[in-house]
Structure formats: C-alpha cells, structure tokens
Amino acid sequence: MSDKDQIKSLLKEAELYKKQSLLNQSKEKYFKALQIIEKSQQLGNREKLMDAVQEKVRAVEEKLTEIDEAPEVPELSDSMQHLISKRFSFSKDKDTAAIEGAVALAKFGQYEQALAEFKRLLKQGVLPVVVAKNIITCLLSFSTPEAAVAQFGQWVSRESLPKPQLKQIRTFLNSTLEKKGIKTELPKLDEAPAEAGKEEEEEDAVLDLASISIQLESGPLKGETVEFDVTFQSGNSVSVIIPARRKDLLDSFKTGMELSDIQCFSPIGFFKADGVLFGKTEIKDGPKQGDYLLEIAINA
C-alpha cells in the first residue's frame, strides 16, 4: 500500500472514530497519519497536508478538554432517587417495576445509580436477559462502546449467565454496534443447547428495537419521515431523544398524540405499528442536558 493510500485509510478511520465519540482512538489514528506524512518522500503537498491533519488533532484535543472540564452530573439524594424509581414504575409485576425504576434513574441522568440497580437486579436473577440488555444500552448511551464490550466479556469469562442468554445478549450488542458503524470482535460462545429454557423464550417475546421511523402527521414538518435510535426499551414502550437544536421537530410532537405510521426496526427485521406518545420530557442533567426524551407505547 502506498503512503497516500495508508494516509487516506488512517484519516478515514480517525473520522469514523470521531463520529462515534471515540476521541482517543481518533487522535491515535491522526498521529499515525502524521508520522507517515513526515517520513514520506512521495507526497508533493506534504506541508499543507500536515497542517490540515494537525488542525484535526487540535479539534479532537479541544473536545477532550471540554469533556474533562464538563461539570459532573449532580447526584440526587437517596430519597429523591427512591422517589424517581417509585414514581416511574408503572407495572404491577414487582420485577418489571424494578427495571422500570432503574430505567427512570438513567433517564434523569443518574447513570451510576441506574447501573448499580441493574447489576443488583442481575445478581438476583431478575429477568436477566432484559436487565443485561439495559446495562449494555446504558453503557453505550452514557459511557463508551468499549465499556459495553468489556462488560459483555466479563459475563462470558465469569460464566455469569447461561449460554442461551449470553447468545441473545451478544446478538443484541453486535447489532447495536453495527448500526453505530462500529466494528469490533466480540467474545465467541460455544454452541448453545438446542432447546432454550422457558424463561429465555418468555424474556425474548418482545422484539428489541434498534430504531423507529415516524411519519409526521401534524406540525411544521407534516408529511416528513424522521428516524430515531431507540435509547431505552421496556416491554412495548420505547424512549427516543430529540436534540434541543431540533425545535422544528419538537413542535411536531405533543403528549397524548396518536402515531399511526411507525416503522420498527429490530436486528431480525422490521414491521409496521402504531402507537401513542405518552411522555415528552426535557433532560435536565448529564451529557444530553437540554435534549428531549420522547416515550412511545408501541402497538404492534
């Protein structure tokens, strides 16, 4: 491979990592490109190219500094966390209500507490596949892809869960990473037994949705179709995020409105559904502060 091709490949990788907020990896690829540029005798515009790449490095470093200096998410008191968990737990089933409470903590920016609660539920054996997928979702949404992959690897190495359950979780993690454009090697599993247990079948009865698209029927964007990544899912209820800058999109969604044309995309296919928007909440804390969380009940 020529120096020019190597540089193009490295810059492409750096941009991909930057888009996925993997800034240290992006910076590393830029540096490797710079090393090749400095040593190359084949490039006619070497100085200009070095300046351009160095500018990219400076932009990444500024973003890293901004993240380091960002104010920490304020921790809520134990009583306030308990209130959130209780207030947003709707199910009569005790286990499902506990999961809903943990999801609510994450939505309110209390990620460490949400993860601790999910891990407690997993240790107790409460709907392990559902809880494990929520742990993965939480790590992907508010930490890094590496953290999610490392967590899965830990479950595999410690054999924390039965193989059929790990297989479901691996499929979920792999499809989510692929949708984000991230290619990584996940720990391999031995072949699962031919017959999965009843519990796994029941837990997997609801399809995991990676994204949904909605055709807007009112507001300034009437007639347009918009796509959202699913941030959290609990049963047939999904949560998606609208960035604060999309005021035009915010005005198109009203609490209580019926959505008659929803395309739902899962790792194994897609289907059409309708639903109801039952929540529209501004995120007050955390990395998505100022954005809005839409909560939609899907009727397949």
Legacy VTK file of the C-alpha trace (Angstrom):
# vtk DataFile Version 3.0
C-alpha trace
ASCII
DATASET POLYDATA
POINTS 300 float
0.000 0.000 0.000
1.373 3.428 -0.946
1.915 6.189 1.619
-1.016 8.073 0.098
-3.359 5.084 0.494
-2.210 4.454 4.082
-2.841 8.098 4.995
-6.283 8.065 3.385
-7.177 4.891 5.250
-5.976 6.254 8.610
-7.828 9.551 8.150
-11.000 7.681 7.252
-10.687 5.569 10.415
-9.993 8.681 12.503
-13.138 10.374 11.217
-15.219 7.274 11.915
-13.928 7.060 15.488
-14.623 10.786 15.971
-18.224 10.367 14.810
-18.677 7.624 17.410
-17.156 9.895 20.133
-14.137 7.576 20.451
-11.854 10.585 20.622
-8.663 8.980 21.966
-8.764 6.364 19.220
-9.411 9.093 16.654
-6.420 11.092 17.910
-4.205 8.000 17.712
-5.111 7.438 14.044
-4.398 11.091 13.215
-0.972 10.804 14.859
-0.156 7.672 12.857
-1.115 9.536 9.685
1.154 12.430 10.700
4.096 10.066 11.211
3.701 8.687 7.694
3.366 12.198 6.219
6.553 13.351 7.981
8.598 10.409 6.662
7.116 10.203 3.183
9.106 11.357 0.202
6.247 10.647 -2.217
3.890 13.474 -1.243
4.093 16.740 -3.128
1.830 18.735 -0.786
3.264 17.418 2.475
3.310 20.695 4.438
-0.260 21.560 3.538
-1.437 18.050 4.436
0.397 18.143 7.783
-1.259 21.458 8.662
-4.687 20.022 7.847
-4.179 16.895 9.967
-2.695 18.884 12.860
-5.811 21.052 12.788
-7.901 17.877 13.094
-5.800 16.803 16.103
-6.292 20.206 17.768
-10.071 19.919 17.303
-10.096 16.472 18.940
-7.895 17.684 21.818
-10.230 20.653 22.413
-13.181 18.264 22.581
-11.324 16.021 25.041
-10.524 19.036 27.215
-14.147 20.155 27.055
-15.268 16.723 28.253
-12.702 16.665 31.080
-13.802 20.096 32.281
-17.554 19.458 31.962
-19.430 19.749 35.262
-20.292 16.449 36.847
-23.902 15.301 36.895
-25.305 16.331 40.278
-26.083 13.321 42.420
-29.572 13.228 43.837
-30.234 12.323 47.421
-31.214 8.742 48.242
-34.761 9.873 48.959
-35.020 11.672 45.585
-33.645 8.631 43.724
-36.188 6.446 45.525
-38.954 8.876 44.570
-37.946 8.770 40.880
-37.779 4.976 40.862
-41.180 4.702 42.526
-42.862 7.467 40.512
-41.879 5.953 37.156
-42.542 2.300 37.976
-45.940 1.537 36.489
-46.106 -2.250 36.284
-47.922 -4.347 38.851
-45.299 -7.064 38.450
-42.604 -6.431 41.059
-39.645 -7.391 38.847
-40.797 -5.365 35.840
-41.467 -2.362 38.103
-37.908 -2.597 39.493
-36.489 -2.500 35.953
-38.693 0.481 35.062
-37.402 2.278 38.153
-33.773 1.719 37.114
-34.512 2.929 33.573
-36.109 6.068 35.053
-32.924 6.809 37.019
-30.896 6.633 33.801
-33.342 8.964 32.025
-32.888 11.515 34.809
-29.106 11.455 34.434
-28.373 9.213 37.406
-26.370 6.731 35.341
-24.149 5.282 38.043
-27.139 4.642 40.275
-29.072 3.109 37.369
-26.188 0.774 36.544
-25.817 -0.205 40.186
-29.523 -1.029 40.318
-29.405 -3.024 37.078
-26.398 -5.001 38.350
-28.186 -5.676 41.635
-31.206 -7.000 39.722
-28.966 -9.136 37.500
-27.260 -10.637 40.548
-30.687 -11.500 41.961
-31.634 -13.226 38.710
-34.436 -10.789 37.841
-35.247 -11.164 34.109
-31.512 -11.488 33.344
-31.681 -11.006 29.568
-33.805 -7.865 29.881
-31.610 -6.435 32.643
-28.355 -7.282 30.840
-29.586 -5.585 27.657
-30.428 -2.486 29.682
-26.913 -2.491 31.159
-25.489 -2.664 27.631
-27.819 0.133 26.471
-26.846 2.315 29.430
-23.122 1.842 28.774
-23.498 2.532 25.052
-25.613 5.640 25.680
-23.700 7.243 28.517
-20.233 5.663 28.563
-18.308 4.109 25.661
-18.672 1.146 23.290
-15.506 -0.293 24.848
-17.187 -0.320 28.259
-20.167 -2.234 26.853
-17.927 -4.780 25.117
-15.808 -5.184 28.269
-18.935 -5.790 30.355
-20.103 -8.491 27.972
-16.640 -10.064 28.013
-16.773 -10.164 31.803
-20.103 -12.012 31.742
-18.661 -14.535 29.288
-15.383 -15.143 31.165
-17.116 -15.484 34.521
-19.981 -17.514 33.045
-22.339 -15.190 34.901
-25.257 -16.209 32.679
-26.278 -19.388 30.838
-25.042 -19.715 27.247
-28.502 -19.278 25.622
-28.930 -15.955 27.443
-25.410 -14.794 26.549
-26.151 -15.623 22.927
-29.198 -13.326 22.937
-27.207 -10.537 24.576
-24.315 -10.965 22.127
-26.710 -10.672 19.170
-28.213 -7.527 20.695
-24.792 -5.923 21.363
-23.421 -6.851 17.949
-26.409 -5.453 16.038
-26.352 -2.220 18.074
-22.641 -1.694 17.427
-23.080 -2.409 13.718
-25.851 0.179 13.486
-23.468 2.732 15.017
-20.827 1.812 12.421
-18.526 0.220 14.997
-16.720 -2.972 14.041
-15.204 -4.916 16.907
-14.553 -8.529 17.803
-16.891 -9.846 20.497
-16.063 -12.863 22.681
-17.212 -16.046 20.985
-19.559 -18.511 22.662
-19.812 -22.271 22.489
-22.875 -23.536 20.681
-25.948 -23.136 22.886
-28.091 -26.188 23.677
-30.736 -26.971 21.068
-33.556 -26.205 23.478
-33.535 -22.878 25.301
-35.352 -22.723 28.589
-38.819 -21.339 29.013
-37.531 -18.246 30.798
-35.399 -17.166 27.838
-38.326 -17.629 25.447
-40.581 -15.515 27.621
-37.990 -12.766 28.026
-37.383 -12.583 24.294
-41.090 -12.436 23.427
-40.824 -8.672 22.824
-38.518 -7.758 19.934
-35.593 -5.480 20.746
-35.970 -2.368 18.616
-32.821 -0.673 17.344
-34.633 2.271 15.774
-38.033 3.551 14.685
-39.161 5.909 11.952
-42.295 8.012 12.199
-44.236 9.823 9.502
-45.299 13.171 10.924
-48.981 13.905 10.594
-49.045 17.435 12.011
-46.834 20.402 12.798
-44.370 22.313 10.605
-42.850 19.097 9.185
-46.137 17.385 8.299
-45.606 14.586 5.773
-41.913 14.089 6.526
-40.498 10.850 7.932
-37.978 11.046 10.772
-35.857 8.245 12.202
-34.777 7.831 15.827
-32.387 5.437 17.532
-34.083 3.704 20.457
-32.317 4.785 23.652
-34.221 2.593 26.107
-36.910 -0.049 25.808
-39.133 -1.583 28.444
-41.611 -4.065 27.008
-43.508 -2.311 24.232
-42.512 1.184 25.446
-39.509 2.861 23.826
-37.630 6.065 24.561
-36.020 8.208 21.863
-34.173 11.521 22.048
-34.722 14.763 20.121
-31.734 17.157 20.268
-32.549 20.573 21.720
-31.462 22.227 18.467
-34.304 20.495 16.576
-37.014 22.914 17.716
-38.911 22.264 14.488
-39.086 18.570 15.370
-40.057 19.208 18.985
-43.089 21.220 17.863
-44.317 18.225 15.846
-44.790 16.022 18.926
-47.444 16.574 21.580
-48.041 14.372 24.612
-51.056 12.137 24.047
-50.888 12.250 20.251
-51.546 9.037 18.326
-48.908 7.859 15.874
-50.443 5.781 13.099
-47.401 5.088 10.926
-44.365 3.775 12.846
-41.739 1.610 11.162
-39.951 -0.504 13.795
-36.501 -1.921 13.036
-35.085 -4.837 15.019
-31.953 -6.982 14.482
-34.090 -9.618 12.739
-36.247 -7.418 10.523
-38.812 -4.626 10.594
-42.542 -4.243 10.985
-45.174 -1.526 10.891
-47.065 -0.426 14.006
-48.997 2.404 15.554
-48.603 3.903 18.991
-49.165 6.722 21.442
-46.746 9.394 22.646
-47.240 9.297 26.412
-44.265 11.353 27.567
-42.179 14.337 26.435
-39.582 15.372 28.999
-36.646 17.764 28.937
-33.420 16.116 30.141
-32.117 18.300 32.957
-28.714 16.721 33.648
-25.923 14.715 32.077
-24.369 14.680 28.582
-27.771 15.065 26.911
-28.882 18.005 29.044
-31.336 20.225 27.142
-32.419 17.455 24.784
-35.928 15.994 24.986
-36.914 12.429 25.744
-39.990 11.074 23.939
-41.670 7.990 25.380
-43.813 5.995 22.978
-46.043 2.978 23.582
-45.863 0.725 20.517
-48.924 -1.269 19.450
-47.689 -3.944 17.037
LINES 1 301
300 0 1 2 3 4 5 6 7 8 9 10 11 12 13 14 15 16 17 18 19 20 21 22 23 24 25 26 27 28 29 30 31 32 33 34 35 36 37 38 39 40 41 42 43 44 45 46 47 48 49 50 51 52 53 54 55 56 57 58 59 60 61 62 63 64 65 66 67 68 69 70 71 72 73 74 75 76 77 78 79 80 81 82 83 84 85 86 87 88 89 90 91 92 93 94 95 96 97 98 99 100 101 102 103 104 105 106 107 108 109 110 111 112 113 114 115 116 117 118 119 120 121 122 123 124 125 126 127 128 129 130 131 132 133 134 135 136 137 138 139 140 141 142 143 144 145 146 147 148 149 150 151 152 153 154 155 156 157 158 159 160 161 162 163 164 165 166 167 168 169 170 171 172 173 174 175 176 177 178 179 180 181 182 183 184 185 186 187 188 189 190 191 192 193 194 195 196 197 198 199 200 201 202 203 204 205 206 207 208 209 210 211 212 213 214 215 216 217 218 219 220 221 222 223 224 225 226 227 228 229 230 231 232 233 234 235 236 237 238 239 240 241 242 243 244 245 246 247 248 249 250 251 252 253 254 255 256 257 258 259 260 261 262 263 264 265 266 267 268 269 270 271 272 273 274 275 276 277 278 279 280 281 282 283 284 285 286 287 288 289 290 291 292 293 294 295 296 297 298 299
